């Protein structure tokens, strides 16, 4: 049952945190007998909740669901995962005081960046998924579909 605040417009009587059904008729004021109205007399909580619903699918064999920020942070720490930080510009543009243009960098830094790019391009990805065997279910009967014939190269299967 929801919680509401009640206010009497006639005499100013108020009640805070009243349990009542959504479609409940307005109760009468205990002081003057006039109908009361629902009002927002208390301010909303400023506490940010820990609850969330996040399903992580990248880098895992099976998707994993997290229900709280604390649980997700603990799992990331235990499994040596870190959040990827993205560049966010300031003042409505792409510029940031924390980044520089490539042209303004010295030759040593540019050479180190070139070596790093070449090394990462030549190395295989570390977390590439391994090939899994194809699972096939065989049933008996005839299939006369042009797509199936194209898929099998015109071969027929049977007993």
TATANOR-V210711 format. One record per residue. N is the residue number from 1. PSI is psi in degrees with one decimal (NA if undefined). OMEGA is omega in whole degrees, 0 to 359 (none if undefined). Layout:
<<N;PSI;OMEGA> <N;PSI;OMEGA>>
This chain:
<<1;132.7;181> <2;162.0;179> <3;131.8;180> <4;160.0;169> <5;144.2;181> <6;143.2;180> <7;136.8;175> <8;122.2;180> <9;-18.4;183> <10;-55.2;186> <11;-8.2;178> <12;6.4;178> <13;142.5;179> <14;148.7;176> <15;134.1;183> <16;140.1;177> <17;64.5;178> <18;125.0;175> <19;124.6;176> <20;151.9;178> <21;159.8;182> <22;-44.2;184> <23;27.2;181> <24;138.2;176> <25;148.1;183> <26;122.4;178> <27;157.7;181> <28;149.0;178> <29;131.3;180> <30;-18.8;181> <31;-49.7;186> <32;-11.3;176> <33;3.1;178> <34;155.5;176> <35;143.3;179> <36;164.3;179> <37;154.1;174> <38;137.9;182> <39;161.6;177> <40;88.7;185> <41;-25.6;179> <42;151.4;180> <43;156.1;181> <44;154.2;179> <45;140.6;179> <46;8.8;179> <47;130.2;178> <48;124.2;184> <49;159.9;180> <50;-9.6;186> <51;144.3;175> <52;168.8;176> <53;100.3;185> <54;131.6;176> <55;119.8;180> <56;126.4;181> <57;-22.9;183> <58;132.9;176> <59;6.6;182> <60;153.2;176> <61;-43.1;180> <62;142.6;177> <63;144.8;179> <64;133.0;184> <65;134.6;179> <66;137.6;182> <67;-9.5;178> <68;153.4;179> <69;-36.3;180> <70;-42.9;178> <71;-42.2;180> <72;-43.9;179> <73;-40.8;179> <74;-42.2;180> <75;-41.7;179> <76;-41.3;180> <77;-43.6;181> <78;-30.1;183> <79;13.7;178> <80;40.9;174> <81;145.3;174> <82;154.3;177> <83;142.2;176> <84;126.5;181> <85;129.1;181> <86;152.4;178> <87;128.9;176> <88;119.1;180> <89;171.0;179> <90;163.8;179> <91;36.7;176> <92;8.9;181> <93;-165.3;183> <94;-8.1;186> <95;143.9;178> <96;141.9;178> <97;-8.4;184> <98;-0.2;179> <99;156.4;180> <100;159.2;176> <101;148.4;181> <102;-34.1;182> <103;-28.2;184> <104;-1.9;182> <105;155.2;181> <106;166.2;185> <107;-36.9;181> <108;-45.3;180> <109;-41.6;178> <110;-39.0;179> <111;-40.4;178> <112;-39.1;178> <113;-41.1;178> <114;-44.3;179> <115;-42.7;180> <116;-42.5;179> <117;-42.9;179> <118;-40.7;181> <119;-43.4;181> <120;-28.1;179> <121;-30.5;182> <122;-22.8;180> <123;142.9;175> <124;153.5;178> <125;140.4;185> <126;-35.1;186> <127;35.8;178> <128;140.2;179> <129;140.2;178> <130;150.9;180> <131;137.0;178> <132;146.5;180> <133;145.8;180> <134;129.7;178> <135;124.8;183> <136;136.5;175> <137;123.2;184> <138;131.3;175> <139;157.8;179> <140;154.7;180> <141;178.2;181> <142;143.7;175> <143;122.7;181> <144;55.0;181> <145;135.3;178> <146;-32.5;179> <147;-39.6;179> <148;-40.4;179> <149;-40.4;178> <150;-36.4;181> <151;-39.7;183> <152;-0.1;180> <153;23.8;179> <154;-2.2;179> <155;149.6;177> <156;148.0;180> <157;143.6;179> <158;-165.9;182> <159;NA;none>>
